Amino acid sequence: MNVFAEVEGKVLDALAGLQKAGALPEGLDFSAVAVEQPRDPSHGDLACNAAMVLAKAAKAKPRDIADKLAAALTADTDVASAEVAGPGFLNLRLHPQFWHGVVKAIIGQGARFGASNVGQGAKTNVEYVSANPTGPMHVGHCRGAVFGDALANLLAFAGYDVTREYYINDAGGQVDVLARSVFLRYREALGEEIGEIPAGLYPGEYLKPVGAALAKEHGSSLINMPEERWLPLVRTFAIEQIMPMIKDDLAALNIKHDIFFSEASLTKGSEDKVQAAVAELRKKGLIYEGRLEKPKGHDDEEWEDREQTLFRSTAFGDEADRALMKADGTYTYFAGDVAYHYDKLTRGFRHLINVFGADHIGYIPRMLATVAAFADGTVERDAKGKLKHWHTTGGTADLDIKVVNLVKLFKNGEPYKMSKRAGTFVTLRDVVDEVGRDPVRFMMLYRKELEQLDFDFAKVTEQSKDNPVFYVQYAHARAASVLRNAREAFPDLVFADGGTVVANLDLLTDAGELDLIRKAAFYPSLIAGAAKAHEPHRVAFYLYDLASAFHGHWTRGNDLPQLRVIQAGDRALTAARCALVASLQHVLSSGLSVLGVGAPEAMR
């Protein structure tokens, strides 16, 4: 039950009735008519812009249209009042019985309340984390991992067909560095004194067991091999050893991908996917042989002015065309990304979402240009030449790039230096082991992804209103406790049976109770809007507001005993209020599930 959609349907029916009666002309476009929450709750439950958006086409004053629409809507049994405000906005108040119907809908739908078909089953690929397979996940990966996973949950709940994907960068120079680092640990495992780790290699202790495993499998047979023979062997072995380590780290956050796509696979086997992607761009007239200007700030001694195979990315808003081949005839790193995104499109994905770290912002224009080129879409820039959005528009598919900002670690407000078990960085597992999965996930989502996040170990574990994850989980646990206590007070208490409310909800008349229902009723619209905008943080914000309202109403009951859920002498009122509490519990549980956070029945 989406309150906005339901009331919007009533508005559209009323407008159609006015047309039939001759009060409005035929042929009006109602697509811009919207029902939303008023900025000031005192103005009503909902606000409608119909009169404002239809006035010009109807050749009428907005207030005149609003007056007619208000009169038509007040005839609806669910509408208590319709008041015209300002130049023609319409403020609506709904009867309590309408809100009681929301409680019935929530309990009837249970865990599916809020789910929708907004996505209409569109094939959607969410690529997130995609860290180089060179070691354990570090805290810098943590935020992007949680964001991408929660976004995938959100989209699936809103009716998209979601695939969660991890792109394994196993074909670049960093993997050769990994292989050489592992080979050094291999020699160490065989008893050689290796001394200090040379600059440019990975120093982490986590490579010792990888080197030992390599020694166990191959003995000393690799020692006298030339590098060109042992390097590819060790590279493959190292990745096979480290990817399970990465998957275990992600599992600590309850993150599981559907697909792990190997970059190396793009040029292996019978089909060269890079070549296929370049051929597709060539068909579109977007590949040419040419010369690029020297990049600003580039060292003159290193610059090589030569003819190259170029992608005409400037045709799609990029600041420069991009090279696809190196001087030695091999593909550029960018060429691999071009092929990878072409492969996503050939797999039938309609919506592509990439989660980038803040250090990859400079890479965004060329990736947008790539997908826009393949999908015949566009990338808009403003009058000053800056990208308007980090997503493509139009065409057969679209790409949205979400950038997550840095995470800074604090404890009691002071910068926190954790032990660096990986040798050079704080691992994701360090953070999860310190505070637990739920605080990490919730707090990584309790800021917009582009805002810098200060993660305070003390605050995320304290039991107070200032700790959002505790406050929301406590609201769910409090609801569970209330229902347990109610059944102890009335052992035969039944407020719902098989998803059907059997309590008399007309007894819910207190303003605070109705306000709680209103807040719960907006959850489906919140989910739909957050999914369309690709913004899971909206769910975290909403849950905190709902929890705060519930806790606030509970506190009122401490001062006014007649507002308490359990009324010793009134079984019927207790049942009605239990139905309300159960509906809130459903919504809290659903929202926490979208975020990938637990919904405890009790707090320790």
N, C-alpha and C positions, 0 to 999 in steps of 0.2 A: 504493500500500500504506500504509494508516493503521494503525500498530501498535496504537494504543489501540482503534480500532474492531475490529481483528481479534481482539485478546485479549478485548475485551468480548463479542464473538460467542462465544468459547469459554466465557466465564463464563455467558452466558445459556443456552447448550446444556447446561452442567453443571447449572444450576438446574432446567431443564426435566427433565433426567434424574432429579434428586432428587424432583421432583414425581411423575414416573411411578413411581418406586420407593416412593412413599408417605412419603418422608423430609421432604417439605415439602407444605403444603396447596395445593390447586388455587386458581386465581383470584387469585394474587398479582400486584400491579402492579410490573413490573420497570423502569418508566420512570426511576426515580431511581438505578438501579444504574449506577455509573460506574467506569471504569478510568483512572488518572492516574499521573503521576510521583510517587514518594514524596518528602516533604520532605527526607529524609536518604537520599542514594544508597546508603549502606551497608545500608539495610534491604532493598534489592532493586531489580529493574528497574522494576516496576510495583506499584501498590497498588490494592486494590478495596474498596469500601464496602458491598458487597452485604449482608453479614450485619447491618450496622448499620441499613440502611434497610428491611430486610424483617422484622426481629425482631418489631415490634409487631403487624403484620398476621398474621405466622405464629404469634404467641403462643408464641415460643420465645426462649431466651437467645441474644444475638448470637454468643457464642463457640461455642455448640452448632452453629449454622448454619454458622459459619466453619470449624469442624472438618470437617463433612460436605462442604462445598464444596472445602476444601483436598484432601481425599482424592480427590474426583472429578477435580479438575484435574490432580493429579500423574499421573493415568493418561494424560494427553495427552502425546504424544511431544515437543511443543515446550516443555513446562513442566518445568524442572529441579527446582524446589521451590516449595511453597506453605506459607508459615508464618503462623500466627495471631499477631497482636500486639495488646497492650492489651485493650480490651473486646471486640474482634471484627474489627479490620481485618485484611485479608489481604494479605501481601506476597509477590509472585511473582518468581521468577527463571527466565529462559528459557535454553534450551540455546544454545550458540554457533551451531549449525546454523540456528536461527531467525534470528539476526542476519545470518548469511551470506546468507540469503534476501533480506534487505533490500538488500544490495549488488547482487544479481541484479535486484531490482525497480527500483532506481534506474537502473542501466545500461540495463535494458530499456525504461523509460519516458522516459529522457533528460530533455529540457526539460519534459516534462509531469509529472514526478514532483512530487508535492505538489499538483497540480491536483485539484479535486474538483467535485462537483455539489451542494455545500452550498446554493448559491443557487437551485438547481432552475430556472434560467432566469428568475427573477423580474425584471420590468422595473424598473430602478433608475436614478434620476436623481441624479447628483452635480453640484451647482452650486458652482463655486469660482472664485475671483478676483473676477469681477463688479465690477471697479473702475470708477469713473466714467471715461468716455472723454474725459478732459480733458488727458491727457499721458502720458508714458512710465510704465512700471511702476516703482514705487519699492521699496526694500528691505523696506518694511512689507508689500507684497503678496507678496513672495517666499516666505515660509514657508507661507502659505495656498495658494499656487499649487502648491508641491511636495507639501504634505500632500494636497490634493485629488486631484492627479494620481496619487500613489502609492496612495491609497485606491481610486481607480477601477481601477488595475492589479490591486490585491489582490482586489477584488470580482469582476472579470472572471475572474481565475485560479481563484477559488473557485466559479465557475459561475453568477454573476449576469449578466443581460443589461444591460450598463451603457451609459448615455449621459452624456457629459461636456458640461456646459452652462455657458455664460457669459451672464449677464444684463447687457445693455448699458443702463445708466441714462441713456438719451438723451432723457428727457422732463421732467427736473427743472430747478430754477432754476440748478443748477451748469452746465448746458449753455448757458444764456443768458449766464452769466459767461464761458464759453469763447468763445462767438460774439463777444462784445464785445472780448475779449482778442485774438482773431484779427483782428477788424476794425481794431484799433489797429495791429497788425503789417502789415496790408494798406495802411493809410495810410502807414506807414513805408516799405513796399516801393515806393510810388509817389513817394517822395522827401520826404515830410513829416517834419519834425523833431518827434518825439513826446515827447521829454524823458523824465523818470522815469515808470515805469509806475504809474498811479494805484492807490491802495489798493483792495483788493477784486477786482482783476484778476490773472490768472496772469502772472507775470513771466518764465517760463522762456524760454531761448534757443530751445528746440525749436519755438516757435510762429513764429519768423522764416520758415522755409521754407514753413510753412502759409500765412502772409500773402502771401509771394511767389507761391505757386501760385495763390492767389485773385486776385492782381493780374494774373497772366498770363492767367487764364481770363476775367476780366471787365473788365480795363483799369480805367478810372476811372469806369465806369458806376454804381458803387454809392455814390460819394462824396455825391451830392446826393439820394440816396433817403432817405425818412424811415425811422426805425429799424424801425417795424412792418413795412416791406417787406423791408429787407435782413436783419433778424435771423433769420427762419426759413431764408432762403437760406444765410446764412453758417453757421448752426448745423448744417445738413445737410452742407455742404461740409467743415466742420471735423471732424465725426465720421468722414466718409469718408476724411479724410486721417490721422486719429490712430489709428483702429482697426487699420490695417496696421502701424503703429508698435508698438502693443500686442502684436499677434500675433507680430511679429518678436522682441520682448523675450521673450515666452513661449517661442518657438522656441529661443532661446538655452539654455533649460532643458529642451528637448525636450518641451514641453507643447503639445498640440494638442487643441482642443475639437471636439466633433461638431456642436454647435449654438451659434450666437450669437443669443440671443433679444433682440429690441428691445423695450424698455419702451414706446416710442412706438407700436409696432404694436398694443398692447392697445386703443387707441381709434381706430385708422385702419381704413379699408376699410368694408365693408358691415356688419360685426359689431362692436359695442362689447362687448369681452370683460369690461370692468369691470361694465358693466350686467348682463351675463349672470351674472357671479359673485354680484353683489348679489341678483339675482332668485332664484338658487339658495338663498342664505341666507334670503331672505324666505320661501321655500317651507317652510323648516325652522322658521319662527317666530323667527328670530334677528336680525331687523332691526326697529327701531322708531324713532320720532321722540321725542327727549327732550333733556334738558339734562344736562351733565356738571358735576361740581364743579370748582372752580378748582384746577389742579395746584399742589402744594406749591412754594413759592418763586417762583411766577409773579408778574410785575409787575402790580399792580392796574390801572394805567393802560392796559395792553395787553390785559387780560382782557375778553372779550366774552361775556356770559351770554346764550345764544340757543339756540333749539331746533335740533337737528341730526339728521341721519340717522346712526344708531348701530348698530354690530354688538355683539351681546350676548356679548362675549368672556369676561366674568366667568363665564359658564356652563361655561367650559372652563379655569378656573384662572387667568385673567388678573386683575390687580389692579384694572382699570377697563375699562369698555366703551369702544369706540374709534370715533371719528368717521370717516365715509367721504366726507363732502362738506364743502367749504370754504364760507365765507360768500358767496363770489361764485358758488356753484353748481357749481364745478369739483370734481373728485375730489381727495381727499387723497393724499399719497404712499403712505400705508398701503393705500388702496383699490387702487392699482396692484399692490402686493405680494399682496393678496388675490386679485386676478384672475389674476396670474401663477401662483400656486400652484394655483388652480382649473384653469388651463389645463394644468399638468403632470398633474393627476389625470385630466383628460379625454383626455389623450394616452395614458393607460393605465399610468402608472407606479404601481407598488405600494410602492416604497420611495423616499422623498425624503431626500436628505442635503444640507444647506446648510453650507458652510464660512464661518464668520464671523470677523472680526477682533475683538480684545478690546474695541474701542470700540463694538461692536454688542450687547453682552450685554443691555442694557436693552430691546432689541427682541425678545428671544427669546420671552417669554410670549405676546405677541400673535400671533406667527407659529405657535407651537404651537397656540394656540387656533383659529386659522384652519383649519389642516389637520385638527385634531380635529373641527371642526364639519362640514367637507365630508365627511370619511371616517367620521363617526359613531364617533369614537374618544374617548379620554380623556387628560387631562393631570393627573398626580397632584401634590398638594402634601402636605407633612408637617404635623404637629400645630401647628407654628409658622407655617404658611402659606407656607413656602418651597417652590419647585419641587423635587421629588425628583429629577427627571431632565430633561435637555434633549431629551427625545424624547416623542412621543405613543405611546400603546399602544392596542391593539384596533382595531376598525373595519376598513374596506376598504383602508386604506393607512396608512402611518406616516411621520412626519418625525423625523429625527435632526439636531440642530444641533451641529456640532463647532466649538469656539472655539479659535483659535490665538492664542497670546500674543505679546508683543513680541519683537523681535530687537534686541539691542544689539551694536554693532560694537566689537571690540577688536583690538589688535595687541600681542603680547608682554605681555598682561595689562593694557594701558593703553587707555582709550577712544580709538577711532580716528576721526579726522575726515577723511573722504575728500573729494575735490573734488566739488562739487555742480553737475554739468553741467546739471542741469535748472533751476537757479536757486534752488530752495528745498529740495531734498531729494536724497538719494543714490539713484540709480537702481538697479534690479535689474541692468541691464547692467553698471554699474560693478563690482558685486560679482562677477558671473560672469567678466568680463574679468580681474579681479584674481587669482582663484584657480582658475577652471575650473568646468565644469558639475558634475562628479561630486562634488567636495568640498561644493559648495553643496547639492546634493540630499541627499546622505547625512547631512550634519550638521543639516540642517533637520528630519530625521526621527529624529535620535539623542537626542531628548527627547520626552516626552509633550507633546502639542500645547498643553496648558494651562500648562505650565511656561515661565517666561521663558527665552529662549535667548541665551546669550552666544556670539557668533560671533567667534572669534579668527583673524584672517587668517594669523598665523604658525603656529598650531597645526594648522590644517586643511591646511597644505601641508608640514609636516615629515614626514620618513620615520621614524616610530617607532611603537611600540606605543601611545603616548598619542594617536595620531591614528587614530581608528577606521576612517575610510574607506581610508587607506593600508593599515592592518593587514588589512582584509578583502580588498581588491583584491590585496595581496601574497600572501595565502593562495591565491587563485585562480591567480595567476601562478606561484607556487611549484609548485602541482600540475601546471600545464602544463609547467614546466621539468623536473620529475621524469619525466614521461612521455616528453618528448623525449630526455632522457638515457638512459632505460631502453631506448629503441629504438636508440640509438647503441651501447649495451653489448650488446644482443641484437637485431641487425637483423631477425631473423625473428620477433620477439616478437609474440604474439597473446594478449591477455587477454580480448578480446570480439570477437564477429563478428556484425554486423547486429543489435546490441542484445542478443545472447545471450552471457553470460559463459562462456568456455571454460577459465578457470583453475580450479585446485583450491582453492576457498575454505576448505576444511577446514584449510589451512595457516595461516590467520589465527587464531592462538591467544593472542597476547600481550594482556594486559589493556588496554593502551593502544589497540590496534587495535579491540578489541571496544567500548571506550568511544567511540571515534570513530564506529563504526557506530551505536551507540545514539543519539548526538547527531544524526546524519544522519537516523535513522529517525523522529525526532519532528517532522521538518519538515512533513509533511502535516497533522498535528494542529495545529501552530503556525499554519499558513496558515488552516485552518478557523476556529480560535478568534479569530485576528486579524481575519478577515473579518466574523465575526458581531459582534464588538465594535467594528468600524470603527476599528481601532487599528494602522495600518501601522508604528508605531514598534517593535512587537513583532518585526517581521521584522529591523529593523536591530539590535536587541539580540541576537537569536538568531544572526545572521551573525557578530557580533563574538565571541560565545561559541564558535561552531564554529571560526572562524579561530584563536582563541586555543588551542583544544584541538589543532588540527592543527599549529600552530607549536610547541606544547609537546612533542608527540610527535616532531616533527622534531628538536628539540633533544636529546631522549633518544637519538636515533640518533647524534648527534655523540659522545656519551659511551659508548654501547653499540653498536658497529658491527654486531652481529647483528640490531639492530632497523631498520637502514637498508632502504629500499625496494629498492635495487639490490644484489643479492647476486651478486657476480661468478661464483661457482661454483654457483649454484643458480637456474636459469632458472625452475623451477616456482614457487618462493617469490617470486621477483621478479614473475612474472605475477600471482600472487594479490594481492600488495601494490599492484601497479599498478591492479588492478581496484578496490581500496579507494580509492586516490587519485583515480581517475577518478570514482568515485561522489561523493566529496566535492566535486570540481570541478563536477559537475552541480548539486549542491545550492547551492553558492556562486553559480554562474552564475544559477540560477533565482531565488534571493533577491535578487540585485543587479538582475535584470531587473524584478522586482516593484517595487523602489524606483526604477527608472528610472536606474540607475547602471551604468556600463560594467564589463565583466569582462575585464580585460586579460590577454593571454597572456604578457606580459613587462612589467616595470616599468623605467622609465628613471630 
